[in-house]
Amino acid sequence: MAGPVGGARPRALDLLRALPRVSLANLRLNPGSRKLERRRRGQRRGRKCGRGHKGERQRGTWPRLGFEGGQTPFYLRIPKHGFNEGHSFRGQYQPLSLNRLQYLIDLGRVYPTQPIDLTQLVNGRGVTIQPSKRDYGVQLVEEGADTFKAKVNIEVQLAPELAIAVIELNGGVVTTAFFKMLSTRKDPRQIFFGLAPGWVVNMADKKILKPTDEKLLEYYSS
């Protein structure tokens, strides 16, 4: 039910009568508004998605790093000869740091009162020697030179001057000895398990048989 016409309502109706009729000629934007431009097809990664037209770049099938298009790559052109000659026959020496040696002594795996050689180090799990991988012995490393305090008599294959100086400063002795792992007279297992060349182990009786002939003793000691 409509109420009586009065108040602001007559004035609003008078305002509408005075205003011109709405048409395309008098349409205007609101003050402060802006017209959005039409988004073109190439904008915002349209059509080809910004990856171009065909090829490796569009499909994502990039070649591996270092591939030079099929020609001989640089790492195969240089060097030609002699750079790594004989690398498969070079002997390796397992590192033994002074820090590791002090650790073995503190645990009781190696006794400093006895001479320490390759046999003692292998049995004490200080180093691992694998003849099949061309391991020719142990090299002493100067790591832990400031904390090494033991007096030892050790035999290794290689040793730097600093490691020798530290051991001699504590009253110890360092001896360097070289042996050929692939010798026909000495088996590597004899060296690692503390067996002299020429000794034979009888596993059934658990005995070690040693040669007594003077010619055999001279042969194995040479």
C-alpha positions as CSV (number, residue, x, y, z in Angstrom):
1,M,0.0,0.0,0.0
2,A,1.6,3.2,-1.1
3,G,1.8,6.1,1.2
4,P,1.0,9.7,0.4
5,V,3.3,11.4,-2.0
6,G,5.3,14.0,-0.2
7,G,8.7,14.9,1.1
8,A,11.8,14.0,-1.0
9,R,9.9,11.8,-3.4
10,P,8.3,14.7,-5.4
11,R,11.7,16.4,-5.7
12,A,13.3,13.2,-7.1
13,L,10.6,12.9,-9.7
14,D,11.0,16.5,-10.7
15,L,14.8,15.9,-11.1
16,L,14.2,12.9,-13.4
17,R,11.8,15.0,-15.5
18,A,14.4,17.7,-15.9
19,L,17.2,15.3,-16.9
20,P,17.7,14.3,-20.6
21,R,16.8,10.8,-21.7
22,V,19.5,8.1,-21.6
23,S,21.1,7.5,-25.0
24,L,24.4,6.5,-26.6
25,A,25.2,10.2,-27.1
26,N,25.2,11.1,-23.4
27,L,26.7,8.0,-21.9
28,R,29.9,8.8,-19.8
29,L,32.2,6.9,-17.5
30,N,32.1,7.5,-13.8
31,P,34.6,10.0,-12.6
32,G,38.0,8.3,-11.7
33,S,37.3,5.1,-13.5
34,R,39.5,3.8,-16.4
35,K,38.7,1.8,-19.5
36,L,40.4,-1.7,-19.6
37,E,42.2,-2.3,-22.8
38,R,41.5,-5.4,-24.8
39,R,44.1,-8.2,-24.1
40,R,45.8,-9.1,-27.3
41,R,46.3,-12.7,-28.3
42,G,50.1,-12.6,-27.9
43,Q,50.0,-11.1,-24.4
44,R,50.1,-13.2,-21.2
45,R,51.7,-16.2,-23.0
46,G,48.9,-16.8,-25.5
47,R,49.0,-19.1,-28.6
48,K,52.5,-20.5,-28.4
49,C,52.7,-20.0,-24.7
50,G,55.9,-17.9,-25.1
51,R,58.0,-20.9,-26.3
52,G,58.3,-20.0,-29.9
53,H,57.7,-22.0,-33.1
54,K,58.7,-25.7,-33.0
55,G,62.1,-27.1,-32.3
56,E,64.0,-28.1,-29.1
57,R,63.1,-24.9,-27.3
58,Q,59.4,-25.3,-27.7
59,R,59.3,-29.1,-27.1
60,G,61.7,-29.0,-24.2
61,T,64.1,-31.6,-25.6
62,W,67.3,-29.8,-24.8
63,P,70.6,-31.7,-25.4
64,R,72.7,-32.8,-22.4
65,L,75.3,-30.4,-21.0
66,G,78.5,-30.5,-23.0
67,F,76.9,-31.7,-26.2
68,E,78.4,-29.8,-29.2
69,G,75.9,-30.8,-31.9
70,G,77.5,-34.1,-32.9
71,Q,81.1,-33.0,-33.5
72,T,83.9,-34.4,-31.3
73,P,83.6,-32.6,-28.0
74,F,86.4,-30.8,-26.3
75,Y,87.0,-33.3,-23.5
76,L,87.7,-36.0,-26.2
77,R,89.9,-33.8,-28.4
78,I,92.3,-32.8,-25.7
79,P,94.5,-34.4,-24.4
80,K,95.6,-36.8,-27.1
81,H,98.3,-39.0,-25.7
82,G,100.3,-39.6,-22.5
83,F,98.3,-37.6,-20.0
84,N,97.0,-40.6,-18.0
85,E,99.4,-43.1,-19.4
86,G,99.8,-46.0,-17.0
87,H,97.1,-44.8,-14.6
88,S,95.6,-48.3,-14.3
89,F,98.9,-49.7,-13.0
90,R,99.8,-47.0,-10.5
91,G,100.1,-48.2,-6.9
92,Q,97.8,-46.7,-4.2
93,Y,98.7,-46.1,-0.6
94,Q,95.9,-45.9,2.0
95,P,96.2,-42.8,4.2
96,L,96.8,-43.1,7.9
97,S,96.6,-39.8,9.9
98,L,98.3,-39.2,13.2
99,N,94.9,-38.5,14.6
100,R,93.7,-42.0,13.5
101,L,96.9,-43.6,14.9
102,Q,96.4,-41.9,18.3
103,Y,92.8,-43.1,18.3
104,L,93.9,-46.7,17.7
105,I,96.4,-46.5,20.5
106,D,93.8,-45.1,22.9
107,L,91.4,-47.9,22.1
108,G,94.0,-50.5,22.6
109,R,93.9,-51.8,19.0
110,V,97.5,-51.0,18.5
111,Y,100.2,-51.3,21.2
112,P,102.8,-48.5,21.2
113,T,105.2,-50.7,23.1
114,Q,105.5,-53.1,20.1
115,P,106.7,-52.3,16.6
116,I,103.8,-51.2,14.4
117,D,103.8,-52.4,10.9
118,L,101.3,-53.1,8.2
119,T,100.2,-56.3,9.8
120,Q,99.4,-54.6,13.1
121,L,97.5,-51.8,11.4
122,V,95.4,-54.2,9.3
123,N,94.6,-56.5,12.2
124,G,93.7,-53.4,14.4
125,R,91.3,-52.2,11.7
126,G,93.2,-49.0,11.3
127,V,93.4,-49.4,7.5
128,T,92.0,-51.6,4.8
129,I,94.3,-53.0,2.2
130,Q,92.9,-54.5,-1.0
131,P,95.6,-56.0,-3.3
132,S,93.0,-56.4,-6.1
133,K,92.7,-52.6,-6.2
134,R,96.4,-51.9,-6.3
135,D,96.9,-51.0,-2.7
136,Y,100.6,-51.1,-2.1
137,G,100.7,-50.1,1.6
138,V,100.1,-47.2,3.9
139,Q,101.1,-43.5,3.8
140,L,101.3,-41.5,6.9
141,V,99.4,-38.2,6.9
142,E,100.3,-35.2,9.2
143,E,96.6,-34.6,10.2
144,G,96.5,-34.4,14.0
145,A,100.1,-33.5,14.4
146,D,99.3,-31.0,17.2
147,T,97.5,-33.7,19.3
148,F,99.7,-36.7,18.7
149,K,101.6,-37.6,22.0
150,A,102.4,-41.3,21.7
151,K,105.9,-42.8,21.4
152,V,105.8,-45.4,18.6
153,N,108.0,-47.4,16.4
154,I,106.1,-47.5,13.1
155,E,106.8,-48.9,9.7
156,V,105.0,-47.4,6.7
157,Q,105.5,-47.0,3.0
158,L,105.3,-43.2,2.7
159,A,105.6,-40.4,5.3
160,P,105.8,-36.6,5.0
161,E,108.5,-34.7,6.8
162,L,106.1,-33.1,9.3
163,A,104.7,-36.5,10.4
164,I,108.2,-37.9,10.8
165,A,109.3,-34.8,12.8
166,V,106.3,-35.1,15.2
167,I,106.9,-38.8,15.9
168,E,110.6,-38.3,16.4
169,L,109.9,-35.3,18.7
170,N,108.0,-37.7,21.0
171,G,110.9,-40.2,21.0
172,G,109.5,-42.5,18.3
173,V,111.0,-44.0,15.1
174,V,109.6,-44.0,11.6
175,T,110.8,-46.5,9.0
176,T,109.7,-46.5,5.4
177,A,109.7,-49.9,3.7
178,F,108.5,-50.8,0.2
179,F,107.3,-54.2,-1.0
180,K,105.9,-55.4,-4.3
181,M,102.4,-56.7,-3.8
182,L,102.4,-58.8,-7.0
183,S,105.7,-60.6,-6.3
184,T,105.8,-64.3,-7.1
185,R,107.6,-65.1,-3.9
186,K,105.4,-63.2,-1.4
187,D,101.7,-63.6,-1.2
188,P,99.8,-60.6,0.1
189,R,97.9,-62.7,2.6
190,Q,101.2,-63.7,4.2
191,I,102.1,-60.1,4.8
192,F,98.7,-59.0,6.1
193,F,98.2,-61.9,8.5
194,G,101.8,-61.8,9.9
195,L,103.2,-64.8,8.0
196,A,106.7,-64.8,6.6
197,P,107.3,-65.8,3.0
198,G,107.5,-69.6,2.7
199,W,105.3,-70.4,5.6
200,V,102.3,-72.8,5.0
201,V,99.2,-72.9,7.2
202,N,97.6,-76.2,7.9
203,M,94.0,-75.4,8.5
204,A,93.0,-78.9,9.6
205,D,95.6,-79.1,12.3
206,K,95.8,-75.4,12.9
207,K,99.6,-75.4,12.5
208,I,102.1,-73.2,10.7
209,L,104.7,-75.2,8.8
210,K,108.0,-73.3,8.3
211,P,110.7,-74.3,5.8
212,T,113.8,-75.8,7.3
213,D,116.0,-76.3,4.2
214,E,118.8,-73.7,3.9
215,K,118.2,-73.2,0.2
216,L,114.5,-72.5,0.8
217,L,115.3,-70.1,3.6
218,E,117.8,-68.2,1.3
219,Y,115.2,-68.2,-1.5
220,Y,112.4,-66.7,0.6
221,S,114.6,-64.2,2.4
222,S,115.9,-62.7,-0.8
